[in-house]
Amino acid sequence: MRAGPESKDTASPRSGDSRPTRPAQSGTGPVASANLTFTVLDTAAVVDADDMINTGGGGPLPARVYASRLPRDRPALGPDGGPATRWTDPRVAAAYAECDDQIERNVLWPLLADAVRPEQARRVPGRPDGTVLDLGCGLGGLAQYLADRHWLRVYAFDVSPAMHRIGARRFRDAWVVRTLPDSRGRIPLRRAQCTAAIAHRLLLHLEHPCLIVGLLTEARRVLRRGARLAVVERDTRGCVRDTTLNADRSTAPPRSDGAAYIEYYRLRNGSALPTTAWWYSPTVIVDCMATAGFRIEEIRVLPCPDRPLLYRAAAI
């Protein structure tokens, strides 16, 4: 779901900021970007080497643009030059409510739960084991799964009131707290209130890297030091065959970072919901996460038909 604070409070630092560049982490070697140098760890014994990726070798990021400097009267445009998908539209929310999420329930949700739940469950009656921020929660199915199955309080954050209305009728749990952005576009939670955060297929619906940085910076504000962040996004390395809808769909051509394209969501009736998305390489996503204050710990390919990437990071 599209959820991104766009106010100047959540923008990345202004030009001329005197803060030093974040030092490189220990790992397989530095990854260069346009504005900073950092390292992606490539050492996870539980993951096969074929499923690990390193974002090195990518081209430089687009020129940095800050959210406060984006034209306020310029609407986001799709690949055809028309208006981008407006997720706050009740018609879009109603169509998205019919998505077929069976594969995600069986494969993705357990992996995301493992990434954010505490290592040792206490299961004290009336007290959750942790507090998770679900960015772009949509209807809230994942939030309800985490609360019901893993003893977690979940703050389900989304910009669409229509999504919340539909989801509240379908997914109910006392430990799921639905939230909208406040009047300044910020997440209405206290600093260091959460122990983990999740973003599932969200960043691709933000039209510029500065909006990704702004959203993740807000997430970092409400996370405790060392808290975990789990992000699932499409694998955009080279040509990726789209098997989410039709097995005979032709291979999509390589795209440049920031290029708009159509992302399809399978519906239960066999049709597809086309939505506007923007193409970001793993290098761009990793750079945005590091700029927002996260240390990248692991990037792995998930065993799903479309082979998405799971980014695991920790707040620093």
C-alpha positions as CSV (number, residue, x, y, z in Angstrom):
1,M,0.0,0.0,0.0
2,R,1.1,3.5,-0.7
3,A,2.1,5.1,2.6
4,G,4.7,7.8,2.7
5,P,5.0,11.0,4.8
6,E,5.8,13.8,2.4
7,S,6.2,16.7,4.8
8,K,9.5,18.5,5.3
9,D,9.6,17.1,8.8
10,T,10.4,13.7,7.4
11,A,12.7,14.7,4.6
12,S,16.4,13.7,4.5
13,P,19.0,16.2,5.7
14,R,19.2,19.4,3.7
15,S,22.2,20.1,1.5
16,G,25.1,21.5,3.4
17,D,24.5,19.2,6.4
18,S,27.8,19.0,8.3
19,R,27.2,15.6,9.7
20,P,29.9,13.1,8.7
21,T,29.1,10.3,6.3
22,R,28.0,7.1,8.0
23,P,31.1,4.8,8.4
24,A,31.3,1.6,6.5
25,Q,30.2,-1.6,8.2
26,S,32.3,-4.8,8.4
27,G,31.4,-7.3,5.8
28,T,32.1,-8.2,2.2
29,G,33.3,-4.7,1.2
30,P,32.0,-1.2,0.7
31,V,29.2,-0.4,-1.7
32,A,29.6,3.0,-3.3
33,S,26.7,5.3,-3.9
34,A,26.2,9.0,-4.8
35,N,26.3,10.3,-1.2
36,L,27.7,7.7,1.1
37,T,29.7,4.5,1.4
38,F,28.5,1.5,3.4
39,T,28.7,-2.3,3.3
40,V,26.1,-5.0,2.8
41,L,26.7,-8.0,5.0
42,D,26.7,-11.2,3.0
43,T,27.3,-13.7,5.8
44,A,24.2,-15.7,6.8
45,A,24.8,-19.3,7.5
46,V,21.2,-20.3,7.3
47,V,20.8,-19.1,3.7
48,D,22.3,-20.8,0.6
49,A,24.9,-18.8,-1.2
50,D,22.8,-18.8,-4.4
51,D,20.0,-17.0,-2.6
52,M,22.2,-14.2,-1.2
53,I,22.9,-11.1,-3.2
54,N,25.4,-8.2,-3.0
55,T,24.3,-4.8,-4.2
56,G,27.8,-3.8,-5.3
57,G,28.5,-2.8,-8.9
58,G,25.3,-0.8,-9.3
59,G,25.2,2.6,-10.9
60,P,25.0,5.8,-9.0
61,L,21.7,7.0,-7.5
62,P,19.7,9.7,-9.2
63,A,20.5,13.2,-8.1
64,R,19.2,13.7,-4.6
65,V,16.0,15.6,-4.3
66,Y,14.4,16.5,-1.0
67,A,10.7,16.0,-0.2
68,S,10.4,19.6,0.8
69,R,11.5,20.7,-2.6
70,L,9.2,18.6,-4.7
71,P,6.5,20.6,-6.5
72,R,3.3,20.4,-4.4
73,D,1.1,20.9,-7.4
74,R,2.6,18.1,-9.6
75,P,0.7,14.9,-9.4
76,A,2.4,11.6,-9.7
77,L,2.2,10.2,-13.2
78,G,2.1,6.6,-14.4
79,P,4.1,5.0,-17.3
80,D,1.4,6.1,-19.8
81,G,1.6,9.7,-18.7
82,G,-1.7,9.5,-16.9
83,P,-2.4,10.0,-13.1
84,A,-0.8,7.4,-10.9
85,T,-2.9,5.1,-8.7
86,R,-4.5,7.0,-5.9
87,W,-4.6,4.6,-3.0
88,T,-7.0,6.7,-1.0
89,D,-9.6,6.2,-3.6
90,P,-12.4,4.0,-2.2
91,R,-12.7,2.2,-5.5
92,V,-9.0,1.2,-5.5
93,A,-9.4,0.0,-1.9
94,A,-12.4,-2.0,-2.7
95,A,-10.6,-3.7,-5.7
96,Y,-7.5,-4.3,-3.6
97,A,-9.7,-6.0,-1.0
98,E,-10.3,-8.8,-3.5
99,C,-6.6,-9.7,-3.9
100,D,-5.6,-13.3,-3.7
101,D,-3.1,-13.4,-0.8
102,Q,-3.0,-17.2,-0.2
103,I,0.7,-17.5,-1.3
104,E,1.7,-14.6,0.9
105,R,-0.1,-16.1,3.9
106,N,1.6,-19.5,3.5
107,V,5.1,-18.3,2.6
108,L,5.8,-14.6,3.2
109,W,3.9,-13.9,6.4
110,P,5.7,-16.7,8.5
111,L,9.1,-15.4,7.2
112,L,8.3,-11.8,8.1
113,A,7.1,-13.0,11.5
114,D,10.4,-14.7,12.1
115,A,12.2,-11.6,11.1
116,V,10.5,-9.3,13.7
117,R,9.3,-11.4,16.6
118,P,11.5,-11.6,19.8
119,E,13.9,-14.6,20.0
120,Q,12.4,-15.7,23.2
121,A,8.6,-15.6,23.6
122,R,7.3,-14.7,27.1
123,R,3.6,-15.0,26.5
124,V,2.6,-13.1,29.6
125,P,-1.2,-12.8,29.7
126,G,-2.4,-9.4,28.7
127,R,1.2,-8.2,27.7
128,P,2.5,-8.5,24.1
129,D,6.0,-9.8,23.5
130,G,6.8,-6.9,21.2
131,T,5.4,-3.9,19.4
132,V,5.6,-3.9,15.6
133,L,5.0,-1.1,13.1
134,D,3.3,-2.3,9.9
135,L,4.0,0.3,7.2
136,G,1.5,0.4,4.4
137,C,-0.7,-2.2,6.2
138,G,-3.5,-2.2,3.6
139,L,-6.4,-4.1,4.9
140,G,-4.4,-5.3,7.9
141,G,-4.3,-9.1,7.3
142,L,-0.6,-9.3,8.1
143,A,-1.1,-7.2,11.2
144,Q,-3.9,-9.5,12.4
145,Y,-1.7,-12.6,11.7
146,L,1.2,-11.2,13.8
147,A,-1.1,-10.3,16.7
148,D,-3.1,-13.5,16.7
149,R,-0.2,-16.0,16.0
150,H,2.8,-14.4,17.5
151,W,1.7,-12.4,20.6
152,L,2.6,-9.0,19.2
153,R,0.9,-5.6,19.4
154,V,0.8,-4.1,15.9
155,Y,0.4,-0.5,14.8
156,A,-1.1,-0.8,11.3
157,F,-0.2,2.4,9.5
158,D,-1.7,3.3,6.1
159,V,-2.6,6.6,4.3
160,S,-6.0,5.3,3.1
161,P,-9.0,5.6,5.3
162,A,-10.9,3.4,2.9
163,M,-8.4,0.6,3.4
164,H,-8.9,0.9,7.2
165,R,-12.6,0.9,6.9
166,I,-12.7,-2.3,4.8
167,G,-10.0,-4.0,6.9
168,A,-11.6,-3.2,10.2
169,R,-14.6,-5.2,9.2
170,R,-12.6,-8.2,8.0
171,F,-9.6,-8.3,10.5
172,R,-10.3,-7.7,14.1
173,D,-7.9,-8.0,17.0
174,A,-7.5,-6.1,20.3
175,W,-3.8,-5.8,19.7
176,V,-4.1,-4.3,16.2
177,V,-4.1,-0.5,16.4
178,R,-5.0,1.2,13.1
179,T,-3.3,4.6,12.5
180,L,-3.3,7.3,9.8
181,P,-0.7,10.0,9.2
182,D,-1.1,13.1,11.5
183,S,-1.7,16.6,10.2
184,R,2.0,16.9,9.3
185,G,2.1,13.6,7.5
186,R,4.1,11.9,10.3
187,I,3.5,8.5,12.1
188,P,1.5,9.4,15.2
189,L,3.7,7.3,17.6
190,R,6.3,8.3,20.2
191,R,10.0,8.1,19.7
192,A,11.4,4.5,20.3
193,Q,7.9,3.1,20.9
194,C,8.3,0.0,18.7
195,T,10.6,-3.0,18.8
196,A,10.3,-3.8,15.0
197,A,8.9,-2.6,11.7
198,I,7.7,-4.3,8.5
199,A,7.2,-2.9,5.0
200,H,5.7,-5.3,2.5
201,R,5.6,-4.3,-1.2
202,L,5.4,-0.7,-0.2
203,L,8.5,1.2,-1.4
204,L,7.8,0.4,-5.1
205,H,4.6,2.6,-4.8
206,L,6.6,5.7,-3.7
207,E,7.5,7.9,-6.7
208,H,10.9,9.1,-5.6
209,P,13.8,7.9,-3.4
210,C,13.4,11.0,-1.2
211,L,10.0,9.7,-0.2
212,I,11.4,6.3,0.7
213,V,14.0,8.0,2.9
214,G,11.4,10.2,4.5
215,L,9.2,7.2,5.3
216,L,12.0,5.1,6.6
217,T,13.4,8.0,8.7
218,E,10.0,8.3,10.4
219,A,10.1,4.5,11.0
220,R,13.5,4.9,12.5
221,R,12.2,7.6,14.8
222,V,9.6,5.3,16.4
223,L,12.0,2.3,16.6
224,R,14.3,1.6,19.5
225,R,18.0,1.3,18.9
226,G,18.8,-2.1,17.5
227,A,15.2,-2.7,16.5
228,R,14.6,-4.9,13.4
229,L,13.3,-3.7,10.1
230,A,12.1,-6.2,7.5
231,V,11.3,-5.0,3.9
232,V,10.0,-7.2,1.1
233,E,10.2,-5.8,-2.4
234,R,10.3,-7.0,-6.0
235,D,13.7,-8.3,-7.3
236,T,14.6,-5.8,-10.0
237,R,18.1,-7.1,-10.9
238,G,18.1,-7.3,-14.7
239,C,15.1,-8.9,-16.5
240,V,12.6,-10.5,-14.2
241,R,9.9,-12.8,-15.5
242,D,6.5,-11.9,-14.1
243,T,4.8,-15.2,-13.0
244,T,2.3,-13.6,-10.7
245,L,-0.4,-13.5,-13.3
246,N,0.3,-15.6,-16.4
247,A,3.0,-18.1,-16.9
248,D,3.4,-17.1,-20.5
249,R,3.9,-13.4,-19.7
250,S,6.9,-12.1,-21.6
251,T,10.0,-11.1,-19.8
252,A,9.9,-7.4,-18.8
253,P,12.8,-5.3,-20.2
254,P,15.4,-3.8,-17.8
255,R,14.3,-0.5,-16.4
256,S,16.2,2.4,-15.0
257,D,15.9,3.5,-11.4
258,G,12.8,5.6,-10.8
259,A,11.0,4.5,-14.0
260,A,7.3,4.1,-13.7
261,Y,5.7,0.8,-14.6
262,I,2.5,-1.2,-14.0
263,E,2.5,-3.6,-11.0
264,Y,-0.3,-6.2,-11.1
265,Y,-2.1,-7.8,-8.2
266,R,-3.9,-11.1,-8.7
267,L,-7.6,-11.0,-7.7
268,R,-9.6,-13.9,-6.5
269,N,-11.8,-13.9,-9.6
270,G,-8.7,-14.5,-11.8
271,S,-8.4,-10.9,-13.1
272,A,-5.7,-8.4,-12.1
273,L,-5.6,-5.0,-10.5
274,P,-3.1,-2.7,-12.3
275,T,-1.4,-0.2,-10.1
276,T,1.3,2.4,-10.6
277,A,4.8,1.5,-9.3
278,W,8.3,2.8,-9.7
279,W,11.4,0.6,-10.5
280,Y,14.1,0.7,-7.8
281,S,17.2,-1.5,-7.8
282,P,18.5,-3.1,-4.6
283,T,21.3,-0.5,-4.6
284,V,18.8,2.3,-4.3
285,I,16.7,0.6,-1.6
286,V,19.8,-0.2,0.4
287,D,21.1,3.3,0.1
288,C,17.8,4.8,1.3
289,M,17.7,2.4,4.3
290,A,21.3,3.4,5.3
291,T,20.5,7.1,4.9
292,A,17.5,6.7,7.1
293,G,19.6,5.2,9.9
294,F,19.5,1.4,9.4
295,R,22.4,-1.1,9.2
296,I,21.8,-3.7,6.5
297,E,22.2,-7.2,7.9
298,E,20.9,-9.5,5.1
299,I,19.3,-9.6,1.7
300,R,17.9,-12.9,0.5
301,V,15.6,-14.2,-2.2
302,L,12.4,-15.6,-0.9
303,P,10.9,-18.9,-2.2
304,C,7.8,-17.4,-3.9
305,P,6.7,-17.6,-7.5
306,D,7.9,-14.0,-8.2
307,R,11.1,-14.5,-6.1
308,P,11.0,-11.2,-4.1
309,L,13.8,-9.9,-1.9
310,L,13.8,-9.7,1.9
311,Y,15.9,-6.9,3.3
312,R,16.7,-7.3,7.0
313,A,18.2,-4.3,8.8
314,A,18.7,-3.0,12.3
315,A,18.2,0.6,13.6
316,I,21.4,2.3,14.6
